[in-house]
Amino acid sequence: MRALKAVIASSLFMIAMPALAEDKPKLDRNDPNAVRCKRLDVTGSLVRKERICRTNAEWRVISEQQNRDADDLITRSRAGMNPSG
């Protein structure tokens, strides 16, 4: 009898799961609020990877900041190489 109750309870749970998933509207892959996950290498390890999930808007902000940092680094290194200035 206990096993039968467990089977019925688990089957009811599985029936309710699709209904819970339908509550969220499906976002377009390029939507700024869509979550995208990336696997990034862990520094100091040959095989370990870290999974990081962020929204497309957050990934764009990170990319823009990295581009600004790279431009600043190049600008500062060029300023130090100029013998006349």
C-alpha positions in Angstrom: 0.0 0.0 0.0 2.9 2.4 0.8 4.5 1.7 -2.5 1.3 2.4 -4.3 0.9 5.8 -2.5 4.5 6.7 -3.4 4.0 5.8 -7.1 0.8 7.8 -7.2 2.4 10.8 -5.5 5.4 10.8 -7.8 3.2 10.5 -10.9 1.1 13.4 -9.8 4.3 15.4 -9.3 5.5 14.6 -12.8 2.2 15.6 -14.3 2.3 19.0 -12.5 5.9 19.7 -13.7 5.1 20.8 -17.3 2.4 23.1 -15.9 5.0 24.8 -13.7 7.4 25.2 -16.7 4.8 26.8 -18.8 4.5 29.8 -16.5 7.7 31.4 -17.7 7.6 32.8 -21.2 10.3 31.5 -23.5 12.9 34.3 -24.2 14.6 34.8 -27.5 18.3 33.7 -27.4 19.4 37.3 -28.1 17.1 38.9 -25.6 19.1 41.0 -23.0 17.3 39.2 -20.2 18.0 35.7 -21.5 20.5 33.7 -19.4 23.5 32.3 -21.2 26.0 30.0 -19.5 29.7 29.8 -20.5 32.4 27.3 -19.5 35.6 29.2 -18.6 39.1 27.7 -18.0 40.3 27.9 -14.4 43.7 29.5 -14.1 46.3 27.1 -12.9 44.5 24.0 -14.0 44.9 22.1 -17.2 41.5 20.5 -17.2 39.2 22.2 -14.8 36.4 24.5 -16.1 34.0 26.7 -14.3 30.4 27.2 -15.5 29.2 30.8 -15.2 25.7 31.9 -16.0 24.7 35.5 -16.6 22.2 37.5 -18.7 23.1 38.7 -22.1 23.1 42.2 -20.8 25.6 41.3 -18.1 27.9 39.5 -20.6 27.8 42.6 -22.8 28.8 44.9 -19.9 31.7 42.6 -19.0 32.9 42.5 -22.6 32.7 46.3 -23.0 34.7 46.7 -19.7 37.4 44.3 -20.9 37.7 46.1 -24.2 38.1 49.5 -22.3 40.8 47.9 -20.1 42.7 46.5 -23.1 42.5 50.0 -24.9 43.8 51.7 -21.7 46.7 49.2 -21.4 47.7 49.8 -25.1 47.4 53.5 -24.7 49.6 53.6 -21.6 52.2 51.3 -23.1 52.4 53.5 -26.2 52.8 56.6 -24.1 55.8 55.0 -22.3 57.5 54.0 -25.6 57.5 57.5 -27.1 61.0 58.9 -26.6 60.1 62.4 -27.3 57.1 62.7 -25.1 
